[in-house]
Amino acid sequence: MAAIIKNEAQYEALREKGYSKEKSARIANTPDAGVKGGKAKAYEERTKADLYEQAKKIGIDGRSKMNKQQLIKALRNH
């Protein structure tokens, strides 16, 4: 069964920019996809514990051995 993409245009634009299929689908399927105004702090402003929890939430392997900079890189590239 194929995944349903709510915002196909945004999904395709993200894929063209080099994002993974999973990340593109996750972004394109969020409520208000394509609407600016997010209130999340930049990764650098978050604690290592916050970054770890985000990495855990999206299933990044090896997160327990990563330092803050590695977690940031992994989150940005997932």
Short mmCIF file of the C-alpha atoms (twelve columns), coordinates in Angstrom:
data_MODEL
# 
_entry.id   MODEL 
# 
loop_
_atom_site.group_PDB 
_atom_site.id 
_atom_site.type_symbol 
_atom_site.label_atom_id 
_atom_site.label_alt_id 
_atom_site.label_comp_id 
_atom_site.label_asym_id 
_atom_site.label_seq_id 
_atom_site.Cartn_x 
_atom_site.Cartn_y 
_atom_site.Cartn_z 
_atom_site.pdbx_PDB_model_num 
ATOM 1  C CA . MET A 1  0.000  0.000  0.000  1 
ATOM 2  C CA . ALA A 2  1.404  3.383  -0.984 1 
ATOM 3  C CA . ALA A 3  1.705  6.212  1.508  1 
ATOM 4  C CA . ILE A 4  -0.690 9.123  1.155  1 
ATOM 5  C CA . ILE A 5  0.939  12.526 0.730  1 
ATOM 6  C CA . LYS A 6  -1.287 15.442 1.771  1 
ATOM 7  C CA . ASN A 7  0.732  18.171 0.055  1 
ATOM 8  C CA . GLU A 8  2.155  16.580 -3.094 1 
ATOM 9  C CA . ALA A 9  3.677  19.836 -4.425 1 
ATOM 10 C CA . GLN A 10 5.598  20.424 -1.217 1 
ATOM 11 C CA . TYR A 11 6.711  16.777 -1.123 1 
ATOM 12 C CA . GLU A 12 8.107  17.001 -4.666 1 
ATOM 13 C CA . ALA A 13 9.846  20.314 -3.929 1 
ATOM 14 C CA . LEU A 14 11.532 18.816 -0.862 1 
ATOM 15 C CA . ARG A 15 12.629 15.726 -2.806 1 
ATOM 16 C CA . GLU A 16 14.160 17.989 -5.478 1 
ATOM 17 C CA . LYS A 17 16.122 19.761 -2.727 1 
ATOM 18 C CA . GLY A 18 17.580 16.402 -1.706 1 
ATOM 19 C CA . TYR A 19 15.462 15.553 1.335  1 
ATOM 20 C CA . SER A 20 14.832 11.863 2.014  1 
ATOM 21 C CA . LYS A 21 11.464 10.353 1.101  1 
ATOM 22 C CA . GLU A 22 10.641 9.932  4.805  1 
ATOM 23 C CA . LYS A 23 11.502 13.489 5.783  1 
ATOM 24 C CA . SER A 24 9.711  14.930 2.749  1 
ATOM 25 C CA . ALA A 25 6.566  12.928 3.548  1 
ATOM 26 C CA . ARG A 26 6.700  13.860 7.237  1 
ATOM 27 C CA . ILE A 27 6.942  17.569 6.408  1 
ATOM 28 C CA . ALA A 28 4.334  17.464 3.632  1 
ATOM 29 C CA . ASN A 29 1.877  15.595 5.855  1 
ATOM 30 C CA . THR A 30 2.056  17.904 8.872  1 
ATOM 31 C CA . PRO A 31 -0.961 20.083 9.635  1 
ATOM 32 C CA . ASP A 32 -0.452 23.523 8.103  1 
ATOM 33 C CA . ALA A 33 2.292  22.166 5.815  1 
ATOM 34 C CA . GLY A 34 3.840  25.044 3.934  1 
ATOM 35 C CA . VAL A 35 2.668  27.674 6.423  1 
ATOM 36 C CA . LYS A 36 5.446  29.761 7.931  1 
ATOM 37 C CA . GLY A 37 5.599  30.836 11.531 1 
ATOM 38 C CA . GLY A 38 6.979  27.891 13.481 1 
ATOM 39 C CA . LYS A 39 7.876  28.705 17.057 1 
ATOM 40 C CA . ALA A 40 10.447 25.978 17.690 1 
ATOM 41 C CA . LYS A 41 13.869 27.027 18.987 1 
ATOM 42 C CA . ALA A 42 16.897 26.486 16.804 1 
ATOM 43 C CA . TYR A 43 18.637 23.192 17.558 1 
ATOM 44 C CA . GLU A 44 21.646 25.074 18.957 1 
ATOM 45 C CA . GLU A 45 19.411 26.728 21.583 1 
ATOM 46 C CA . ARG A 46 18.020 23.406 22.837 1 
ATOM 47 C CA . THR A 47 19.538 21.184 25.498 1 
ATOM 48 C CA . LYS A 48 21.192 17.891 24.635 1 
ATOM 49 C CA . ALA A 49 18.339 16.135 26.474 1 
ATOM 50 C CA . ASP A 50 15.751 17.889 24.264 1 
ATOM 51 C CA . LEU A 51 17.667 16.932 21.142 1 
ATOM 52 C CA . TYR A 52 17.950 13.339 22.354 1 
ATOM 53 C CA . GLU A 53 14.178 13.146 22.915 1 
ATOM 54 C CA . GLN A 54 13.514 14.510 19.415 1 
ATOM 55 C CA . ALA A 55 15.957 11.980 17.942 1 
ATOM 56 C CA . LYS A 56 14.235 9.210  19.897 1 
ATOM 57 C CA . LYS A 57 10.815 10.365 18.671 1 
ATOM 58 C CA . ILE A 58 11.837 10.068 15.017 1 
ATOM 59 C CA . GLY A 59 13.910 6.912  15.466 1 
ATOM 60 C CA . ILE A 60 17.521 8.001  14.921 1 
ATOM 61 C CA . ASP A 61 19.815 5.043  15.606 1 
ATOM 62 C CA . GLY A 62 22.930 5.505  17.741 1 
ATOM 63 C CA . ARG A 63 21.570 8.590  19.488 1 
ATOM 64 C CA . SER A 64 22.676 7.487  22.954 1 
ATOM 65 C CA . LYS A 65 26.336 7.738  21.918 1 
ATOM 66 C CA . MET A 66 26.016 11.132 20.199 1 
ATOM 67 C CA . ASN A 67 27.108 14.472 21.579 1 
ATOM 68 C CA . LYS A 68 25.006 17.606 21.053 1 
ATOM 69 C CA . GLN A 69 26.591 18.529 17.716 1 
ATOM 70 C CA . GLN A 70 26.155 14.996 16.392 1 
ATOM 71 C CA . LEU A 71 22.508 14.985 17.455 1 
ATOM 72 C CA . ILE A 72 21.949 18.300 15.649 1 
ATOM 73 C CA . LYS A 73 23.560 16.936 12.480 1 
ATOM 74 C CA . ALA A 74 21.549 13.706 12.666 1 
ATOM 75 C CA . LEU A 75 18.275 15.597 13.186 1 
ATOM 76 C CA . ARG A 76 18.975 17.940 10.280 1 
ATOM 77 C CA . ASN A 77 19.865 15.090 7.952  1 
ATOM 78 C CA . HIS A 78 17.117 12.650 8.903  1 
# 
